[in-house]
Amino acid sequence: MNTQQIIDTESAHTSGVYPKRPLAIVRGEGAHLWDADGRMYIDCVGGQGAANLGHAHPAVVAADELSRNLLQR
């Protein structure tokens, strides 16, 4: 999906209460984010919930995989 398709899909399923930026984040690693057009950004919004651990933190990914494997038994 390109940026506009992602934005349109999200807009169709949101309340519209919060303003959105014309940006479609598709991947994160540590403090870095990438949009649908391949541009990299530094995520400066750490500290909200588990976001202070970064995106795709190896310990969180491992715990998630373990949980999913246990639930699939």
N, C-alpha and C positions, 0 to 999 in steps of 0.2 A: 504494500500500500504506500502511496505517496503521502506527503504532508497533508494536502487538502483532503484526501479521502479519510485519513485518520481523524482530522479535526471534524469533518462532517459526521463521521460515525459517533464520535464522542458527543458532539452537540445534540445528536438525536436521542441520547440516553442520559442527559444531565438535566438538573433542575434549572440551570441558568442563574443560580443564586450568586455564584462566585465568578468574577471576570476571568476569562481565559486569554492567554497569549497565543499568537499564531505560531505555535511551536508544537511539534510532535516528537516527544522523547521516546525512543524505541529500545535503548540499551543503556545500562549503567554499570560501572566498575569502579569501586572505590569512590573517590570524589568526582569522577568524570562521568559525564552523560553524553550520549550521541543522539542527534535528531534523525529523522527519516531521510534527510539529505546528506548525512554523513558528517555534519559539523559537530565538533566536540565542544562541550561546555564544562566549566567547573561548577559543581553543585555547592552553593553557599547557604543551603537551607538545612544543614545538619542540626541535630538537636531536637527534632520533632519525632517523637516515638523512637523507633529503632534506626532512624535515618542517620544518627550520629555514628553508626557503625560503618557507614558507607554502603554503596550498592554492590550486591553480590559478594558480601564478605564471606570468605571461605568457611568460617565456623557456622555462620547462619545457613549457608547453602547446605553444609553437611547435616546440620540438625533438621532442616526441612526434608532432605532426602531420606533420612532415617525415619522421620515421622510418616512420610508418605509410604515407605516400604512396610512399616508396621501396620498402617491402616489397610493396605492392600492384601494382607494375609487373610 
